[in-house]
Amino acid sequence: KEIARAMGSALRSMWGDCPAVSRLFCAGYPIASAAIPVAAHLVPQAPALFLCCLFTVLRKGYVWTLFISWLYRPISHVLSLMAVLVEVYLALAYLPEREKDLGSCRFLVWAMLVVGV
């Protein structure tokens, strides 16, 4: 129990230090990764709108996937869920400092360009 409390307080302090766009990334990524498969029941092509691969970019013309593919990781088993949680933890650890250096607007543009390149 004590370890869980210590981890919880560490995560709360990391979340408290997060600027707005970093919070958006850290919350939006797991939410989108969980919501897109649910949306696929209503709109079957929904996952393809976020998957960045040669087929979706060149054949389908979904160029925006170059810049927003970081929002979605297909969660097919427990290990992919663990990967999402580790990525969110690392984002909480490293993105706030970058956002504070750049400012929120430039940080958002930087993040989109880094993913697109």
C-alpha positions as CSV (number, residue, x, y, z in Angstrom):
1,K,0.0,0.0,0.0
2,E,2.8,2.4,0.8
3,I,4.4,1.9,-2.6
4,A,1.1,2.6,-4.3
5,R,0.6,5.8,-2.2
6,A,4.1,7.0,-3.1
7,M,3.6,6.3,-6.8
8,G,0.2,8.1,-6.6
9,S,1.7,11.2,-4.9
10,A,4.6,11.2,-7.5
11,L,2.2,11.1,-10.4
12,R,0.0,13.8,-8.8
13,S,2.9,16.1,-8.4
14,M,4.0,15.4,-12.0
15,W,0.5,16.1,-13.3
16,G,0.4,19.3,-11.2
17,D,3.6,20.6,-12.9
18,C,2.3,19.8,-16.4
19,P,1.3,22.8,-18.6
20,A,-1.9,22.6,-20.7
21,V,-0.7,21.0,-23.9
22,S,1.4,18.3,-22.1
23,R,-1.8,17.5,-20.1
24,L,-3.7,17.3,-23.3
25,F,-1.2,14.9,-24.8
26,C,-1.0,12.7,-21.7
27,A,-4.8,12.5,-21.3
28,G,-5.7,12.4,-25.0
29,Y,-3.4,9.6,-26.0
30,P,-4.9,6.8,-23.8
31,I,-8.4,8.1,-24.3
32,A,-8.1,8.1,-28.1
33,S,-6.4,4.7,-28.0
34,A,-9.4,3.3,-26.1
35,A,-12.1,5.3,-27.9
36,I,-11.1,4.7,-31.5
37,P,-11.8,0.9,-31.5
38,V,-15.2,1.7,-29.9
39,A,-15.9,4.2,-32.7
40,A,-14.9,1.6,-35.2
41,H,-18.1,-0.3,-34.5
42,L,-20.0,2.8,-35.8
43,V,-17.5,3.9,-38.4
44,P,-15.4,0.9,-39.6
45,Q,-12.7,3.1,-41.2
46,A,-12.1,5.1,-38.0
47,P,-8.8,3.4,-37.1
48,A,-7.4,4.0,-40.6
49,L,-7.9,7.7,-40.1
50,F,-5.2,7.6,-37.4
51,L,-2.8,4.8,-38.6
52,C,0.3,6.1,-40.4
53,C,1.6,3.7,-43.0
54,L,2.4,3.8,-46.7
55,F,-1.0,2.5,-47.7
56,T,-3.0,5.1,-45.7
57,V,-0.8,8.0,-46.8
58,L,0.0,7.2,-50.4
59,R,-3.0,5.1,-51.5
60,K,-5.8,6.6,-49.4
61,G,-4.4,10.1,-49.3
62,Y,-4.7,10.4,-45.5
63,V,-1.7,12.8,-45.2
64,W,-2.8,14.1,-41.8
65,T,-1.9,10.7,-40.3
66,L,1.7,11.8,-40.6
67,F,1.0,14.4,-37.9
68,I,-1.7,12.8,-35.7
69,S,-0.7,9.2,-35.6
70,W,0.8,9.6,-32.1
71,L,-2.8,9.9,-30.8
72,Y,-3.6,6.2,-31.4
73,R,-1.9,3.0,-30.5
74,P,-4.0,-0.1,-31.2
75,I,-4.5,-1.9,-27.9
76,S,-4.8,-5.6,-28.7
77,H,-3.5,-7.2,-25.5
78,V,-2.1,-6.4,-22.0
79,L,1.4,-5.6,-23.3
80,S,0.2,-2.9,-25.6
81,L,-1.8,-1.4,-22.7
82,M,1.3,-1.4,-20.6
83,A,3.2,0.3,-23.4
84,V,0.6,3.1,-23.5
85,L,0.9,3.5,-19.7
86,V,4.7,3.7,-19.9
87,E,4.6,6.2,-22.7
88,V,2.2,8.4,-20.7
89,Y,4.5,8.2,-17.7
90,L,7.5,9.2,-19.8
91,A,5.5,12.0,-21.4
92,L,4.6,13.3,-17.9
93,A,8.3,13.2,-17.0
94,Y,9.8,14.9,-20.1
95,L,7.2,16.9,-22.1
96,P,6.4,19.6,-19.5
97,E,10.0,20.8,-19.4
98,R,10.0,21.1,-23.3
99,E,6.7,22.9,-23.2
100,K,7.9,25.4,-20.6
101,D,11.0,26.1,-22.7
102,L,9.1,26.6,-26.0
103,G,5.7,27.9,-24.9
104,S,2.5,26.1,-25.5
105,C,1.9,27.1,-29.1
106,R,5.4,26.4,-30.3
107,F,5.4,23.2,-28.4
108,L,2.3,22.0,-30.2
109,V,3.8,22.8,-33.5
110,W,7.1,21.2,-32.5
111,A,5.3,18.0,-31.4
112,M,3.4,17.7,-34.7
113,L,6.6,18.3,-36.8
114,V,8.6,15.8,-34.8
115,V,5.9,13.2,-35.4
116,G,5.6,14.1,-39.0
117,V,9.3,13.9,-39.8
